[in-house]
Amino acid sequence: MKIDLPTLQRFFASAPFMVDLGVQATGLGDDGRVHTRIDLQPRHRQHSGVVHAGVMAAMADHSMGAAAQVQAPEGLLVLTAEFKVNLLRGARGDWLECEAWVVKPGRQ
């Protein structure tokens, strides 16, 4: 499926949870790489000040799904079937950026 950045941005804007979190598509590479960003607010943080892992996981999941959807055949909708996240350390700062791409497309 060939899409452009405005189409990708509409995809994110049509996902209520991504809108609630504030995740926005910021770039789309020629190779199908999807770039997203979230401007962090107090509501995204744990009591310790680090970003909640659920925020990072949701951002990663939707960004990866978008990258897969960019490469999917017309009429095929992508859905996450299995998902695992390993975090190296807590995230801090004013924003998070995510870059997602397909390493090896499957048959289905």
Summary of the structure (lengths in Angstrom):
residues: 108
radius of gyration: 14.1
end to end distance: 14.3
largest distance: 44.4
contacts: 262
relative contact order: 0.22
helix: 34%
strand: 18%
